[in-house]
Amino acid sequence: MPMKIWKPHPAYYVILEILRKKGASTDVELFEYLSEEYKDMGFRDFNQLLMRLEIAGKIRTTSLARGKKRVELVS
């Protein structure tokens, strides 16, 4: 039976750290970075994380093209 190891940082913290280092990016780029670290995360879970962070006032998302969003850190 495979054993899951807990990550030292929650996924929302990793999203905030990526945005602090790289600046604004698209949701697809963020998902690629996050899926390397969290293999079992789906795009739906990722979108829920983005929504929670936006509601909390930590990030801002704007629509770029059909199906793409720009994600930036709120100063």
N, CA and C of each residue as an Amber inpcrd file, in Angstrom:
protein
   225
   0.8430000  -1.1780000   0.0000000   0.0000000   0.0000000   0.0000000
   0.8920000   1.2460000   0.0000000   0.7510000   2.1070000  -1.0320000
   1.5990000   3.2900000  -1.0870000   1.2780000   4.2700000   0.0390000
   2.3220000   4.8910000   0.5220000   2.1590000   5.8200000   1.6310000
   2.3140000   7.2470000   1.1190000   1.3360000   8.1110000   1.4260000
   1.4100000   9.4930000   1.0040000   2.1870000  10.2950000   2.0370000
   3.0260000  11.1650000   1.5330000   3.8000000  12.0340000   2.4090000
   3.2180000  13.4380000   2.3030000   2.9920000  14.0560000   3.4300000
   2.4350000  15.4100000   3.4420000   3.4870000  16.4040000   2.9900000
   3.0490000  17.3880000   2.2640000   3.9340000  18.4400000   1.7960000
   4.1710000  19.4450000   2.9290000   5.3540000  20.0460000   2.9990000
   5.6440000  20.9970000   4.0790000   4.8640000  22.3080000   3.9480000
   4.4390000  22.6560000   2.7180000   3.6800000  23.8830000   2.5010000
   2.3710000  23.5540000   1.8040000   1.2760000  24.2070000   2.2100000
   0.0150000  23.9930000   1.4980000   0.0850000  24.5640000   0.0780000
  -0.8050000  24.1100000  -0.7700000  -0.7560000  24.4890000  -2.1840000
  -0.9820000  25.9820000  -2.3810000  -1.8420000  26.5910000  -1.5780000
  -2.0860000  28.0230000  -1.7500000  -0.8350000  28.8310000  -1.4280000
  -0.0340000  28.3570000  -0.5010000   1.2180000  29.0380000  -0.1560000
   2.2030000  28.9590000  -1.3180000   2.2430000  27.8310000  -1.9830000
   3.1300000  27.6540000  -3.1380000   2.7110000  28.5920000  -4.2620000
   1.4050000  28.7580000  -4.4890000   0.9130000  29.6880000  -5.5090000
   1.3750000  31.1050000  -5.1950000   1.2330000  31.5230000  -3.9460000
   1.6430000  32.8720000  -3.5540000   3.1480000  33.0650000  -3.7100000
   3.9320000  32.0500000  -3.3760000   5.3870000  32.1470000  -3.5230000
   5.8040000  32.2560000  -4.9890000   5.1550000  31.5010000  -5.8620000
   5.4630000  31.5710000  -7.2930000   5.1570000  32.9690000  -7.8200000
   4.0170000  33.5280000  -7.4110000   3.6450000  34.8650000  -7.8690000
   4.5830000  35.9270000  -7.3110000   5.0840000  35.7420000  -6.0990000
   6.0420000  36.6990000  -5.5330000   7.3570000  36.6790000  -6.3140000
   7.8030000  35.4940000  -6.7070000   9.0820000  35.3650000  -7.4010000
   8.9970000  35.7740000  -8.8660000   7.9640000  35.3010000  -9.5620000
   7.8860000  35.4880000 -11.0060000   7.0300000  36.6670000 -11.4280000
   6.1770000  37.1580000 -10.5530000   5.2350000  38.1920000 -10.9510000
   3.9830000  37.5600000 -11.5330000   3.2270000  38.3440000 -12.2540000
   1.9700000  37.8620000 -12.8260000   2.2300000  36.7960000 -13.8840000
   1.3360000  35.8160000 -13.9630000   1.4490000  34.7760000 -14.9810000
   0.0560000  34.2420000 -15.2890000  -0.0230000  33.3480000 -16.2580000
  -1.3130000  32.7770000 -16.6260000  -1.6550000  31.6140000 -15.7070000
  -2.9330000  31.2690000 -15.6820000  -3.3580000  30.1590000 -14.8340000
  -2.7750000  28.8370000 -15.3040000  -2.5430000  28.6810000 -16.6000000
  -1.9760000  27.4440000 -17.1310000  -0.5320000  27.2720000 -16.6570000
   0.2540000  28.3500000 -16.6890000   1.6390000  28.2830000 -16.2070000
   1.6880000  27.9390000 -14.7280000   0.8240000  28.5840000 -13.9470000
   0.7760000  28.2970000 -12.5140000   0.4050000  26.8520000 -12.2520000
  -0.5580000  26.3450000 -13.0160000  -0.9830000  24.9600000 -12.8340000
   0.1450000  23.9920000 -13.1600000   0.9440000  24.2980000 -14.1930000
   2.0730000  23.4340000 -14.5470000   3.0940000  23.3890000 -13.4140000
   3.4180000  24.5510000 -12.8390000   4.3570000  24.5810000 -11.7110000
   3.8110000  23.8050000 -10.5230000   2.5290000  24.0050000 -10.2480000
   1.9170000  23.3680000  -9.0800000   1.7570000  21.8650000  -9.2770000
   1.4600000  21.4390000 -10.5030000   1.2560000  20.0060000 -10.7350000
   2.5650000  19.2240000 -10.6600000   3.7120000  19.8980000 -10.8060000
   4.9870000  19.2110000 -10.6040000   5.1580000  18.8250000  -9.1390000
   4.7450000  19.7090000  -8.2600000   4.8840000  19.4830000  -6.8180000
   3.7470000  18.6130000  -6.2640000   2.5310000  18.8840000  -6.7050000
   1.3320000  18.1790000  -6.2200000   0.7660000  17.3640000  -7.3750000
   1.1900000  16.1250000  -7.4820000   0.8240000  15.2710000  -8.6210000
  -0.6690000  14.9390000  -8.6720000  -1.3240000  14.8750000  -7.5140000
  -2.7240000  14.4510000  -7.4820000  -3.7100000  15.6070000  -7.6100000
  -3.2450000  16.8300000  -7.8450000  -4.1320000  17.9800000  -7.9580000
  -4.6570000  18.1020000  -9.3810000  -5.9590000  18.2740000  -9.4980000
  -6.5800000  18.4680000 -10.7890000  -6.8040000  19.9510000 -11.0550000
  -7.2290000  20.2730000 -12.2830000  -7.4500000  21.6700000 -12.6490000
  -8.6230000  22.2650000 -11.8940000  -9.5900000  21.4340000 -11.5650000
 -10.7410000  21.9140000 -10.7940000 -10.3100000  22.3220000  -9.3800000
  -9.5010000  21.5130000  -8.7450000  -8.9770000  21.8560000  -7.4160000
  -8.1380000  23.1270000  -7.4730000  -7.3680000  23.2610000  -8.5390000
  -6.5470000  24.4480000  -8.7220000  -7.4100000  25.6990000  -8.8410000
  -8.4790000  25.6180000  -9.6200000  -9.3830000  26.7600000  -9.7640000
 -10.0630000  27.1130000  -8.4480000 -10.3840000  26.1180000  -7.6410000
 -10.9610000  26.3920000  -6.3280000  -9.9650000  27.1220000  -5.4370000
  -8.6940000  26.7440000  -5.4970000  -7.6520000  27.4510000  -4.7480000
  -7.5440000  28.9010000  -5.1970000  -7.5570000  29.1270000  -6.5150000
  -7.5010000  30.4880000  -7.0250000  -8.6980000  31.3070000  -6.5490000
  -9.8770000  30.6940000  -6.5530000 -11.0720000  31.3990000  -6.1100000
 -10.9800000  31.7730000  -4.6320000 -10.4850000  30.8620000  -3.8140000
 -10.3310000  31.1550000  -2.3800000  -9.3370000  32.2870000  -2.1490000
  -8.2310000  32.2630000  -2.8850000  -7.2280000  33.3160000  -2.7420000
  -7.7680000  34.6670000  -3.2280000  -8.5940000  34.6410000  -4.2720000
  -9.1730000  35.8840000  -4.7750000 -10.2100000  36.4460000  -3.8030000
 -11.0020000  35.5860000  -3.2160000 -11.9890000  36.0200000  -2.2320000
 -11.2940000  36.5880000  -0.9980000 -10.1650000  35.9900000  -0.6220000
  -9.4010000  36.4640000   0.5360000  -8.6710000  37.7690000   0.2450000
  -8.6220000  38.1830000  -1.0210000  -7.9700000  39.4270000  -1.3820000
  -6.4770000  39.3140000  -1.5860000  -5.9660000  38.1200000  -1.7670000
  -4.5310000  37.9000000  -1.9530000  -4.0990000  38.0230000  -3.4070000
  -4.9660000  37.6030000  -4.3420000  -4.6430000  37.6470000  -5.7680000
  -5.7770000  38.3130000  -6.5290000  -5.4810000  38.6590000  -7.7890000
  -6.4900000  39.2040000  -8.6890000  -6.3890000  38.4440000  -9.9950000
  -7.5210000  38.0330000 -10.5260000  -7.5210000  37.3340000 -11.8130000
  -8.2910000  38.1600000 -12.8270000  -7.7740000  38.2010000 -14.0360000
  -8.4520000  38.8750000 -15.1390000  -8.4590000  37.9350000 -16.3330000
  -9.4670000  38.0640000 -17.1510000  -9.6070000  37.1920000 -18.3080000
  -8.7340000  37.7070000 -19.4480000  -7.9360000  36.8200000 -20.0350000
  -7.0850000  37.1770000 -21.1710000  -7.7490000  36.7870000 -22.4820000
  -7.8810000  35.5290000 -22.6940000  -8.5010000  34.9890000 -23.8910000
  -9.4670000  33.8960000 -23.4370000 -10.1210000  33.3200000 -24.3610000
 -11.0820000  32.2800000 -24.0030000 -10.3770000  31.1290000 -23.2810000
 -10.7410000  30.9130000 -22.0250000 -10.1760000  29.8200000 -21.2590000
  -8.8470000  30.1310000 -20.5840000  -8.3530000  31.3700000 -20.6910000
  -7.0990000  31.7450000 -20.0550000  -7.3250000  32.9140000 -19.1120000
  -6.6310000  32.8700000 -17.9820000  -6.7200000  33.9390000 -17.0080000
  -5.3220000  34.4330000 -16.6560000  -5.2280000  35.7080000 -16.3490000
  -3.9790000  36.2910000 -15.8430000  -4.1290000  36.3860000 -14.3300000
  -3.1530000  35.8650000 -13.6070000  -3.1840000  35.8440000 -12.1530000
  -2.0470000  36.7300000 -11.6530000  -2.3910000  37.6740000 -10.7680000
  -1.3770000  38.5580000 -10.2100000  -1.5980000  38.7260000  -8.7290000
  -0.5230000  39.0500000  -8.0440000  -0.5500000  39.2620000  -6.6060000
  -1.0700000  40.6710000  -6.3250000  -1.9090000  40.8010000  -5.3110000
  -2.3930000  42.1160000  -4.9150000  -1.3660000  42.7140000  -3.9590000
  -0.9650000  43.9380000  -4.2420000   0.0640000  44.5930000  -3.4220000
  -0.5030000  45.0960000  -2.1060000
